[in-house]
């Protein structure tokens, strides 16, 4: 006779099969199911017809997702949106569709499939898999770069409002966002601090359409754009320098170089504000512990504890003053030059 499964193995089974649920969410995002259901309930056959998919296969995917409260199946066989499914709509205020498309993408699937290689070698996987580093691969593969940037943008959107709620930026005259991408965080800060001006320092600014973005936000007259690279001269004259998810991407030696570069730009009265996942000590769950493995695979970077950030900052001419938690997994590490 077979023995009933114990809670421990069942809980472990749920974790082991989590990647399969991720792939089903990816398929629903790819087919645009949530967007189709925004207009009202539909059967799986109707969804399949509108998304050019197989009706039976579509139903089986939706049945699984409905068991996780992503979509709901009514007694008439039609599917509807749930609060979780709303987040898969492309037009949702905080859409997770981009992240679902990224984490289920065959290339991302391949990356995570080589976690063992990263662990045994201690080196990032991308150079071994594709003969180039992460940034080089994105430059050489613009279609995947769009998927990657959209997925990372989904995460970033979750963090902006909690950062603005947790920290008062109104006392800064000039805020310099180092490698800030299109400028979403800087735009949010300038709206919350109408007396401040901003500098976006990013060589990718033109490619990412930063100028148009600030123009649409009504901030063009309060922002200047500098196209310096991350390891080049950072604009001086600011009193707050932001680095959001920058240091964690790089191996230790390059993280040190980035901070030395920042120290040369920041005057004695300035502040360095790092927005990073600060890994808690102990066994509690935290998104930073998962992102840490992703960084190990892709870039050779790492997430750090408060003590590790304090040591890294001390080596590069800064003193860690405080770590400010937010309503998201990201924290604000405030440091001053010494």
N, C-alpha and C positions, 0 to 999 in steps of 0.2 A: 504494500500500500504506500502511496506517496504521502510524504509528510507535509502538513500545511506550512506555508512560508512564514517565517518569523518577521516581526517588524523591521529588524535590522537589514536583512537581505532585501526586503521590499523597498525600504528607503534607498538602499544602494542601487537597486534596479532602476528606480526613478531617476537617479542622478546619471547612471550609465546611459540611459536612453534619451537624455536631454538633448543631445545633438540631433536626434531624429526629429524631435519636435521643432527645433530650430530650422531644420530643412523644410518642414511642412509650412512654417510661418513664412519662410522665404518664398515658397511657391505661391502662397496666397498673396504676398506682396507683389511678386512678379506679374501675376495675373490681374492685379488691381481689384481683387474681390471687394475690399472694403469700400473702394470708390464706387463700384457698381451698386453696392447695397445702400449707399448714401441716399439714393432716390427711393428706396423702399425694399421690402422683402422680395426675394427671388428664390426659385428652386435651383438645385445644383445644375440641372440641365440648362436652365436659362443662363446661369452664370457661365457655364462651359461654352454655350453658343456665342455669347458676347465676348468671351476671352479666347476663343479659338482653342479650346481644350476638349478633352474627352469627358463626357458626362459622368460616367461611373467613377472614373479616377478622381474627378473633381469632388464628387460627393464623399468619397472615402477620406480625402484630405480634410474636407470641411467637418466631417463627423469627428475626426480626431481633434481638430482644433476646438470644436464646440465642447468637447469633454474637458478642455482646459479653459473654458469660458471665453475663448476667442471665437466669436460668432455664437449664435444660438439657433437651434433647429426647432421650428414650431410643429404642432401636430399635423399641419397641412403639408409638411415637407419643405416649407420655405425657410430660408435662412435670413437672419436679421443681424444687425450690428449690436455688439455689447460694448460696455465701457472700454474693455481692453482692445476690441477690434477697431474702435474709433481711432486709436493711436496708429493704425496702419493706413489710414486715409492720407493721401498725398497732401491734402489741404488742411490737415489737423494743425492746431496751433503749436503743438509739440509733437510733431509726427515722428514715429519710430520706423517709418517705412524705409528710409535710407539705410538705417542700421540693419534691418532685416535683409535688405538686398545685398549688403556688404557681407554679413556673416554667413550667409548661405551661398555666396558666390563660389564657383569652383576654385578660383585662385586662393581665396581665404580658407576654403576647405582643405586645400593642399598644404597651406602654411601650417595649420593646426595639426594636420596629419604627420608633420615632421617635428613635433614637440620633443620627441625622444632624442632626435638628432641634436637639437639645441641643448638638451640637458646633458647628454653624454659628451658633447664637444665643448660646451661652454661658449659657443659662438653663435651669432645670429644665423638663421637658416637661409635667408634670401640669397646671399652671395653664393652659397653652395648649390641652391636650387636653380637660380636664374642668372648667375654670373654677374650680379650687380646688387648694390644696396637698395634700400627701400625708396629713397628719394629718386635715385636714378631710374628705378623700375617704373615709377609713376610717370616720370618725364617721357620714358620710352613707350608707355602704354596709356595714351590719353583717355581711351574709353574706360579702362579700369580706374584711372585716376578720378574720373567723374563719380564713379560708384563709391570709391574710397572717401573722397572729400565729402560727398553727401552723407555717408554713414557717420563720419566723424562730426559733421555738422549737426546730426541728430543728437549726439551726446552733448555737444557744446551748447545747444539750445536749452537742454535741461539744467545747465549750470548757471546761465547768465543771471536770471532773476534771483536765485538764491545768493549769488555773489553780491549783487546790488543791495539786497536786503540785509546782508551781514556786515557790510563795510561802508563807511561814510567817505566818499571820494570828494566831497564838496570843498575840502580845505586845500586841494591842489590846484595851482594855477595851470600847470602844463603836465598832461599825462602822456607818457610815451609808451605805446604798445609795441613791444619788440616781437617781431615775427607773428603779428596778430592776424594774419590771413586777410580776409575781406574786411574785417574791422567790426564784427558784430558786438564784441564785448566793449570795445572803445565807444561805439555808438551808444550803447546802453548807459555807459558811465557818463557821457557828455549830456545825455538827456536828463539823467538824475542829478547832475551837477552843472547847471546852466551857466555858472561863472567860470568854468574851466575850458581850456583849449586842449586839443589833442594832436599828437604826431603818431602816425602809423609808420613803423619802420619795418618794411618787408619787401624783399626783392620780387616777390610774387604778386605784389599789389595790382599791377596792371593786368596780369593774366587772370586774376580773380575778380576783376571789375570793382575794385575798392572805391575808386573815384565816383563811379555811377551810384554805388551803394550809399555813400555818404550824401550824395546829391539828393537821392530819393528820400533819405531820412531827414533832409533839411539841415544838414550839418556841414555842408561844403565850405562855408565861411569860417568854421571853427576847427577844421582839421587840415593839416598838411601831410603829405605823403613823402616818405624818404625810401628810396629803393636799395638801401644798404642790405647786404647779406648778413646772416646771423653771426658770422665770424669776422665781419668787417666793422669799421668804425660806426658805433651807434651814436645817433644825434645827442649832443649835450644840451644842457639848459632846462631839462625837465626836473620836476620835483617828485614825480612818481614814475617808476619804470615797471611795467607789467611784463611778466612772462607766463603765459598760460599754457600748461602742458608742453613746455619746451625742454626743460632739463631732463625730464624722465625719458625722453626719446634717445638720449645719447649715452655712449659709454663714459665711464668716469673721467678719463683724460679730456674728452671734448666738453663735458659738462664744466670742468674746471676752466677750460679756455673761454667758454661762454660767459661764465661769471667774472673772470678777469676782464673780459671785454666790457661787460656791464660796469664794473667798478671804475674803469677809466672814464666812463661817461657821466657817472653819477657824482654830483657835488656833495659836500659834507652835510648839507641840510636835506638831501634827497632820501627817498625810500625805495627799496626794491620789494615788489610784491609778486611772489610766486604763487600761481594757482595750480596746485598739484593734488594728487591723491596721497595723503599722508597715511602711511600704513600703520594701523594701531598695533601695539604690542599685544601678545596673547593670541587666543584662538578664535576671536570673533570674526564673523564673516564681514568682508569689506570688498567693494568693487575693485579697489586698488590691488588686491592680491591676485585678481584675475587678469587685470590689465598688465600687471607685472610680467606674467608669462607671455602675453601677446608681444610686449616690448622685447622680451628675451628672444622670441622667435624672429621678429622683424628687424630690429635695429641694434640689439645688444644693449639697450637701455634698461632702466630699472625704476621701480617705485621705491621710496625711502621712508623710514620712520622719522619722527621729530629729531631724535638724537643724530641720525645720519645727516639730516639737513643742517643741523647746527654745526656739525663737524665740517661739512663741505663748505658752508658759508664762511666759517672761521678761516679756512685755508685760502680763501680768495678775497679777503679784505672786508668781510661783513660780519655783523653780529646779529643773530636771530633774536628779535625782540619778543615776538609772540606768534602763535598759530591760531587763526580765527576759523572756527568751524562754520559751515553754512548748512542750509537745508537740503543739500545734495552731498554726494560722497566727496566732492572737492573741498579743499581747505585753502585759506589764504595765509601764506607764510610771509610775515612782515620782517624785513631785515633792514639794517642801516649800515652805511659805510663806517669803518673805523680806521 
